[in-house]
């Protein structure tokens, strides 16, 4: 059984940003190593976007 997943427009915009940042982080990590400060900063930014994404989904479950 497949359960439909509804994604809001804000989630979709965040998803696009997340995927772009993830790609950037992987590219930087490949070039400089995953402990490089730029890669670490990118990782922190990605963490923040992911938290926002999941918060939107959680709020929809609670209030929607």
Rosetta blueprint (number, residue, H / E / L):
1 X L
2 X L
3 X L
4 X L
5 X L
6 X L
7 X L
8 X L
9 X H
10 X H
11 X H
12 X H
13 X H
14 X H
15 X H
16 X H
17 X H
18 X H
19 X H
20 X H
21 X H
22 X H
23 X H
24 X H
25 X H
26 X H
27 X H
28 X H
29 X H
30 X H
31 X H
32 X H
33 X L
34 X L
35 X L
36 X L
37 X H
38 X H
39 X H
40 X H
41 X H
42 X H
43 X H
44 X H
45 X H
46 X H
47 X H
48 X H
49 X H
50 X H
51 X H
52 X H
53 X H
54 X H
55 X H
56 X H
57 X H
58 X H
59 X H
60 X H
61 X H
62 X H
63 X H
64 X L
